[in-house]
């Protein structure tokens, strides 16, 4: 990140991401961090002088949010350096669920805190209060907390959903937002693009056209960004179809759309030597003992499991089979071994950086007991 400051990114933004408030330290993006290849590819495309749009198709947990949030904040930091900001929305984030909207609050607060008011934001949904006390607003100056302030002085970043945006276009009380934003909208972000299919996609396409008219901007002057961990774009035909789809959806042309994907590459391990027996590792798991990174890395079955999980998901039964465990090894022990791999760290690298999807199946057979999850292909969460 330090190398990109002044070359691609605004030094003020790199500094602000590095110096996030202590209470938001988990969102700190240090100068020493190496961003992913697909993140930098998205940044370079979106920061080109001529507006272009991007569809990000990398997997879950691969930093898709950074792909669009960094260039948007960079654009705001750069524009405000040239001249002070007046009120008006420059970037519109559309999320299908309020939970996804709320998930961005802390990251936005962390990265905009050090920008001196250049990138204020508002999370506008059904839960946004009409007014808040002035002392509460003063605690988070980079976030607009109430509808009253949003209408009086719209911030450059507005995070909302399609339903709320629909209301905003037709309600007279929200017209000050549109009036203050005339000709200023430069970014539109569509999260979870795979959720828009059939009639939903048609409705979104029409909504976007109304939005562009209401904000008084030409679609060719707006950078659109879509993200999805579900849409695959591994072959040229699929990428072409995705470009056509997104061009049609946004009212632009497929030639302005770039599809950016990322493929996870686990850090290489040293050559295995003096491999530890898996049985002894299970003893450590049952005793709730931590297992060192090098110990896990010495087990060939765990090394190959690490590579398999980096490229695709696996069910618990498949993991058990890969490790050579029979039915006498409890599911809790297998999960404990995976958990030990998630906790074992070597510098900035974890042995098994993974996430799990847990299901719970209840069988109502008189006693409402929990069914045999291992037998049904699920495991307890």
C-alpha angles and dihedrals in degrees: 000000000000089000091052093053108105092005102065106346134050111259089225091059094047089050093047092050090049095047101046116158116281093243088057095043095130088069094052112131102199126213088241094058118112108221119219120267093245091050093056090044090055092046093052092049096046094046095053114121093243111063114254132173129229136204111202112204104171122131133272114295094015097120101261092154091059089054091072105016095060096053092043093052089042090054091050092048091049095046094048090051090059094048137349115272122251121202119286143099115273099166128038120194116196118196125179094220134041089225089062090048092053092047090067096054099088095042091051091046091050097049098040097045093085097044095083098237094312094121110032116168141194131205103214117191139118091290096057107114122232092233139359130197114272092239090058093049090049090058092065105028093169093060125066103220104184140051090233093061092039090058095042095049115006111210121228093252121055119181115193146128133258094259093052091046089053090054091047091056094054107030115094091211090064096047093099087066091057094041093053091047100052111142093354105096109112105156136045119181122195113193123201092014092180090072090070106083133148112336091005090059091048091050091049092049091053091044091053091052090052090048092053091049092047092050091045098235137131115240089228089064095052126085110219121199126189127185134196136158090193104055110087119210104174099134132051095245092055092047091050091050090048091051091050091048094049093044090053092044094054099037093245133103130278089233090068093053124091122191112216120191133176131208120200116239114189117221111264118259127222116256110284116250135170092011117213119232114252090225091064090050090055089054089055091048092052090048090052091240123152117246118218120241093240091052092055091044091056092064111088094204091055092046092055091042088055091056093046093051091048091061104034145000123266133198121234092253091054091048091050091050092048092052092049095241119152126211092277089075108085121233088238090061093051090049090047090055091051089048091052088053090052091053098044108098136187108188106304093342125093119204094230111018097183142131129219133221109214128198130187120201119194122201113205099211102145099287097052088232123170109261125234098282093185090057093050093051096255132100133215119273 
